Amino acid sequence: MQALGNYYDATVGERTPRPALRHTIDADVCIVGAGFAGLATALGLLERGVKDVVLLEAHQVGFGASGRNGGFVFGGYSLDCADLLAQLGPVQAKTTYAFTRQAVDLIRRRIQHHAIDCDAVEGGALLVNWFRDDALLHRQQRLMAEHFDVDWRFIPKSELAQWVTSDRYSAALLEPDAFHFHPLKYALGAAAAVESLGGRIFERSPAVSIDAGGGGTRVATDAGTVQARHVVIAGGGYLAGLVPQLERAILPIATYVMATEPLGDALHRLLPSRAAIYDTRFAFDYYRKLNDTRLLWGGRISVRDRHPADIAQFLKRDMVKVFPDLRGAQVAHAWGGMMSYARHKMPQIGRLPNGLWYGLGFGGHGVAPTTAAGELLARSIAEGTPLPASFVRYGLPRTFRPFGLAAAQATYAWLQFKDVLRERQAG
Ligand SMILES: Cc1cc2nc3c(=O)[nH]c(=O)nc-3n(C[C@H](O)[C@H](O)[C@H](O)COP(=O)(O)OP(=O)(O)OC[C@H]3O[C@@H](n4cnc5c(N)ncnc54)[C@H](O)[C@@H]3O)c2cc1C
């Protein structure tokens, strides 16, 4: 079996490396991390007229989760909508969810405005029911309509074959406003947009220390320094050893993706529609058709690094459970990425007492929330608009690594087990 590397890296085309920071420079705002959170914050600032924005990236633009993810662009957070409603109440829950819907639109507008070629497919996202009981979908549909003002369409079993041909599922809900894209191409397009608006990006420039005293903050890399009025930390699950107050409030957790060899017409027979698909289990599969007729398939989490050959093996097993006809398909790419999770599963968007801004903790549902965070941070920095109370209240509760990591792994295993029990109970 050939199981090599990240599909997005292999298909992004030629990329020109950006320079590393090698001297001392001044900036209005310095952002640490050029994933979606850092890039969206930079774009939000530049679009608001902030002139001097510098991004420091330890590796390359899109090196982290943003260049490795499933490519689903949809509303919501890692915390599910029922919990969001229970925790925030109807008014705050609705506005908090709305930030991510606006972010989906903003991503679309930026793709158009900056002519970002990122294989965007307007096909919606289909939530397929793994269990027999359709009441679950009806409840979700009502919740989304009554409290979040969105219309998810019920697709009965009799129509499901128009979307996906697998016996595994009983029915589905379609979120029509969602789309999917090549996330690394989008990240690179967003980076080019940042530069076209006057922002500067330094690659291979890990921030190694931050001195937030006096009038302004100094961010040192291994070869240079940025002196900035504002500093934003957007290092996701890759942040390590820079800001202990933030890092002890996040758990870096790995998750995995693979892509098959091109499958030709067989793929269109299995997936006649253009929707991106995920299922109703806690430990759900997600997948989508790629333009070159590969199937991109993701799922599972772990606190350990896994070898691509192992990833290919366990994800293929999951895929064959859904599509037995793909038993003979070769896996051509397999890779993992780190997510950053807070204990409460909501993003951490805020400002430390020493003045450092941060946008972290987007978990496994971060494409739209990182863009929402970029807007909120940019508004606060450029215009002084306070950050929404709904985010401030979640705060930075400690995760108590390494026990927190062990607990996260144990919780995942327990919820996986509950998925299996529930499936058996449903007969
Ligand atoms: C495999 C996988 C699949 C996913 N699928 C989806 C999906 O389909 N839809 C969805 O909505 N979400 C998905 N997610 C989640 C989503 O990708 C993330 O929430 C989002 O990309 C996080 O963006 P970020 O900018 O916070 O972090 P990242 O993209 O990880 O970026 C952080 C960047 O900071 C840099 N950095 C860290 N420390 C430093 C430092 N000291 N100095 C300089 N740079 C530094 C890193 O190198 C990295 O490039 C998935 C995640 C993974 C891993």
The ligand as an ORCA input file, in Angstrom:
! r2SCAN-3c Opt
* xyz 0 1
  C      -7.196     16.763     10.108
  C      -8.103     17.920     10.447
  C      -9.357     18.013      9.816
  C     -10.193     19.103     10.089
  N     -11.334     19.280      9.333
  C     -12.045     20.429      9.464
  C     -13.115     20.716      8.571
  O     -13.370     19.987      7.603
  N     -13.843     21.855      8.782
  C     -13.568     22.699      9.825
  O     -14.295     23.698     10.008
  N     -12.504     22.480     10.651
  C     -11.733     21.382     10.470
  N     -10.632     21.185     11.262
  C     -10.281     22.222     12.228
  C      -9.601     23.435     11.566
  O      -8.702     23.005     10.572
  C      -8.854     24.216     12.660
  O      -9.735     24.534     13.700
  C      -8.275     25.524     12.111
  O      -7.581     25.311     10.910
  C      -7.355     26.134     13.169
  O      -6.695     27.231     12.613
  P      -5.580     27.986     13.453
  O      -5.129     29.112     12.615
  O      -6.091     28.256     14.826
  O      -4.421     26.915     13.670
  P      -3.384     26.278     12.640
  O      -3.936     26.165     11.282
  O      -2.851     25.055     13.281
  O      -2.250     27.385     12.519
  C      -1.374     27.697     13.571
  C      -0.068     28.153     12.951
  O       0.741     28.746     13.967
  C       2.071     28.382     13.732
  N       2.802     28.550     14.994
  C       2.628     27.880     16.160
  N       3.492     28.331     17.088
  C       4.217     29.322     16.500
  C       5.273     30.174     16.945
  N       5.768     30.088     18.181
  N       5.785     31.075     16.063
  C       5.293     31.199     14.808
  N       4.304     30.387     14.331
  C       3.768     29.481     15.163
  C       1.997     26.949     13.249
  O       3.146     26.579     12.522
  C       0.733     26.993     12.385
  O       1.014     27.245     11.027
  C      -9.797     20.077     11.051
  C      -8.572     19.959     11.706
  C      -7.724     18.909     11.396
  C      -6.390     18.819     12.075
*
